[in-house]
Amino acid sequence: MANIKSEIVLNVELDENRVPEQLNWTARDGGIDNAEAKAMMLSVWDSKKQESLRIDLWTKDMPVDEMKVFFHQTLVAMSDTFNRATQDEKMTATMKDFCDYFAEKLELKK
């Protein structure tokens, strides 16, 4: 049986100073086709070097208030992923406490 492949495509449009003006992404298996985004964070684990590699991009028109919400939601999602990957309930609870603190300090909770 052949392996199934899935592709995720990221397109970054830069201005003359190489600052992102537009981000678009496609993940056809997920029903996403050239959708616009204002920010993205991609982490990849290099097992040989035992280090994570990152690409963090945002468009120059990404509002700071939206960036704060984006970070908060990303931290919450990372806590959930950490829990699913490790089943470490105690550390997950600590991470969630930090997420609550982060949201409180940035006045994100309504």
N, C-alpha and C positions, 0 to 999 in steps of 0.2 A: 504494500500500500504506500502510495506517495505521500510525503509530508504536505500539509496544507500551509500555504504562505499567506500572510496578511501584510498589507503595506500601510504605513502612516507617512504622509507627505507634509512637510512644513515648507512654506514659501515665505521669504522675508524680502520685502521691498525696502531698499535703503535710499536715503537722500545722498547728496553729493559728499557729505561728511561721514557717510556710512552709519548714520543713525536710522534705526528702523522707523519707517513711516507707515507700513502696513504689514500685518501678519495674517496669513491664511493657512488653513490646514484641511487635509482630506484624510478621512479614515472610512473608506467605503463600507467595510464590514460593520461599522458602527452607525452607518447612515449619514455620515458627515461628508459633504462635498464642497470643498473650497470655502469653508466657513471663515468669517472674519474673527479675529481675536485682537485684543489690545495688549495682552501680556501672556507670556508662557514661561514655564520652568521645566526643564528636562534634566533628569538625573539618570546616569548610566553607571552601573557597577563594573569596574575593571577587576576581574578576579585575580588576574596575574599580578597586578601591581597593588592589589588590596586597597583600592581607592575609588572614590566616586568622581565622575566627570560631570560637569554641569554646563548647561546653556541656559542663561536667564536673559530674556529679551522683553522689552515693552516698547510700545510706540511712543513717539514724543508727545502725542496728544492723550496719553493715558492719564486720567485725573488722579491726583494723590489720594483723594478719599476712596476712590475705587481700588487703588493699589493696596490700601490698608485692609479693605474687605477681602481682596484677593489673597493677601498674605494670611489673614485669619482663616479663611476657608481652606487654604492649602495646608496650614498647620493642623486643623481639625482632621482633614482627610489623611494626612501623614500619621496622625495618632491612630485612626481607624485601620490604616494599612499595617502599621506596626503591630497592632493587636492581632490582626488576621495572620500575619507572618510569624509572630513569636508566641502568641497566647500569653504574653507577659502582662497580666491584668494590673499588677501594682504599678509598673512603669507607665502603662497606658493611662491609668487614672492620674498619675503625676503629670503626664503630657496634657491631658484634658484640663487639669487645673491651671496649667500655664496658659492654655488657649483661652480659658475664661478670664484670667488675669490680663492677658493681651487685649482681649475685647473690651474689658472694663477700662483699662488705661487709655485706650484709643476711643472710648465712648462709642463703640460699635453696637452695643446692645440697646435695643429700643425699649 
